[in-house]
Amino acid sequence: GIGGYGNCVGVPTVAGETNFHKGYNGNILVNAMCVGLARADEIYYSAAPEAGHDVVYFGSKTGRDGIHGATMSSAEFDDESDAKRPTVQVGDPFAEKLLIEATLELMASGAVAAIQDMGAAGLTSSSVEMAGKGGVGVELDLDKVPQRETGMSAYEMMLSESQERMLAVLKPGYEDVGYRIFQKWGLDFAIIGQTTNTGHLVLKHHGEVVCDVPLAPLFDDAPLYDRPWVQPELQPRLDPAEVPAPESWNDAVLKVVACPDMASKRWIWEQYDRHVMADTLQDSSTGADAGVIRVHGTEKGLAVTSDCTPRYVQADPYEGGKQAVAEAWRNLTAVGSRPIAITDNLNFGNPQRPEIMGQIVRATDGMAEACRELDFPVVSGNVSLYNETNGVAIPPTPTVGAVGLLTNYDVTTGFGGAAEGDQLVLIGQTHGELGASIYLREVLGREDGAPPPVDLKLERKTGDFVRGLIEAGELTLVHDLSDGGLIGAAADIALASDVGIELNASSQAHAHAFLFGEDQARYLVAVADADALIAKAKDAGLHASVVGLVKGTDFASSGPKGELFRIPVAHVREFHEGWMPNWIEG
């Protein structure tokens, strides 16, 4: 779906992540963020300006697909859910591309007074929202709605979620302009109603009024839900000394780098057009914490990422919510961009269950605190609730999509390009947080423990320091630490750079906690002169230390008692890139 639309419409897919957990078996989640550019003086709004304007429908015809799609997304699934399949919309990306171009041409003509796409609940939501936001009423004649099926009722037309449709309010006298534009693009164009001064939604069908409802209660008196909730049961923090070290270090490393969450998703991203329009500078294939695209015709670039660690949110929704925002901020920082804003997609189970509502409350509390501390505003978002099948809820998944700005797209970093002799410096403090970690789950078969705490002031201080060095041209290779800890980040660098890396944990009392711990607010960088960087970090009040060396062709590490593991990078690559193709092939 996403690949087909993006490839056909001409939108490059530049970033993303894929996670696996048995908790999603009954409710597979797909969250998509689309980022566009608009001139500040050419933004079009959806609020209808006043009474007496024509309401026009344009795009594809209305069918019965997608009826009750919005209500289906707020319902639990069970063994009878196959009956709901007709509620799924049938998209046509080629028609969408035509609609995009026609809409932009309509806007350029000066005809548009207000405009909105027909999304969830179709014609109902678009007409009601446009009138309600403008403080006017709207009257629609449903006989004039373009239809691709016969005998459609008013109810079906208003709730259909057929794709590739828009609703607009035109300025007086521009009706013929709109008609000519959409005739040229081969799309339907119909005047289906007018804005009124009644404050009501009035629907006519076959010459009769079939609906007449006031809009004010939907906007002025909408209910504020304060559902009963309970504090989620929290996991205790794990003492690194009490978490067993691996019996076989080589096996543990390979299990971590080749587990479903950490393994290469090449099989997925190779199906996407990542370079259409020729403005993509970094994407999933280049080795970077965020996708980067140039703003065409300028020196600016946009960095894009999406993040969530559901196992953290499951263990502690408040800290997990903070971490989702903090990791997005950190990923944008790691490529040298200044984080601008986020959009959220809050995926949870049934909010009528107090324990699920508790997850929602505490996760959004954590996200809100992180956004405030990091000056990272939420500019849009949505929710997907009732994600349950036969009473089993998904892991709480508040996905964060985020965008950052590069003032000069030539000054950006990834985690490829390490060279023989480079020193690896870890910026940030490591305590060895193993709760809810990849190591704990994949190597020890456990999913307990508190997630790593998120110190937002330290997160900001460390990120601003790293970004400043990138902007000054002093860092060219940067990778944030998250899943898999230092092992995960160092393996990524080795694979992206096709070099060997030898880590050093010889001074650590608990080498497994140091290497696999998922402490936050940390970055791994490769430099030729580590002493100068460490001195600057110290002056900034931050901890930094040499943790490894780019050397040879093996991925290895020493420990307090000698060598812990040594694996040829080619062997690591075989495991890392082999998991998904092997899994797909069965």
Order of alpha helices (4+ residues) and beta strands (2+ residues): alpha-beta-alpha-alpha-beta-alpha-beta-alpha-beta-alpha-beta-beta-beta-alpha-alpha-alpha-beta-beta-beta-alpha-alpha-beta-alpha-beta-beta-beta-beta-beta-alpha-alpha-beta-alpha-beta-alpha-beta-alpha-beta-beta-beta-alpha
